[in-house]
Amino acid sequence: MKPMRDLPTSMTLAELKRVVNRIYDQIDSSSETTQYPSAVSPRPSYSSAFGTNPASVPPSSTDTTDGGSTTTTIGTLVTSILEVVEDGNTGEPAIDAYGYGYFSTETVDALAGADGARGPQGITGAQGPQGIQGIQGPQGVKGDKGDKGDTGTGGKISGVGYSGTSSVLQTNANIPADDTIPQISEGYQVAAVTYTPVEANSTMYVEAEVLFQTPSAGAFMVALFTSNSTDAFSASAISIAAGLSDTIRVHGVLPSVSTSPLTLSVRIGNLGASTTFTINGSSGNRYAGGTLNSYIKVTEVRNA
């Protein structure tokens, strides 16, 4: 029988089948087969001895010494093959003195089946917990406080003066209806206030309001005056129907030139007529329980 020395380092199942069949063929043609007729005769078929996976069939415990059982199980067949086949990788007998068969590691590796197909990739593990948030950094150094700005001087109110009356007043005074400046001696004084400016460099805003009623239709004028001049520094006029009441408003602006006391007044009169009219009432009578009011007011504002 020829030794099987040129075994491949790996083989498929089909190749293994071909190797075993070669072993059968050599056993049949070798004179050594006559020493073990009970172990190899009758020759079993590959499928009946090995099935579909030779490695899955356990070895037989049947004695396979000369003249032993005629069992053709895989154990008997393999034992018989081991007795007559030399290890293809070492050249040594494949059975020892005690009747136990062996192959070298190289031969076993060569006869081993090919690696199975790679299994599917495992399921991706769950995402780990979120890391701990980092510690907040220290607060930045506070910047220096800016310099305080200069205090503004313009637009600040320095002082206010006021005078009003709710008394019922009647008069037929007039102011000429011409192109002359109303004079402090013309018309009727309704209210006056004495005000002392807080600052010499300021502006005084003056306003006045006179509520009146006339029995006859006509035109009426109000004018603003100071104790420093006989001329009016501001005036206003309206026309009114007979029997009606109305309010005349007037505004003026005066520059302050000193801190001396100054008297401001408001006067009213018919324009070119002498009709008697009533202030803060009607036909000489009071209305609204004395809440009707005519007044003059001055507001001093500091200049920039």
Buried (B, 14 or more C-beta within 10 A) or exposed (E): BEBBEEBEEEBEBEBBBEBBEEBBEBBEEBEEBEEBEBBBBEBBEBEEBBEEEBEEBEEBEBEBEEEBBEBBBBBBBBBBBBBBBBBBBBEEBBBEEEEEBBBBEBBEEBBEEEEEEEEEEEEEEEEEEEEEEEEEEEEEEEEEEEEEEEEEEEEBEBBEBEBBBBBBBEBEBBBBBEEEEBBBEBBBBBBBBEBEBEBEEBBBBBBBBBBBBBBEEBBBBBBBBBBBEEEBBBBBBBEBEEEEBBEBEBEBEBEBEEEEEBBBBBBBBBBEBEBBBBBBBBBEEBBEEEEBBBBBBBBBBBBE
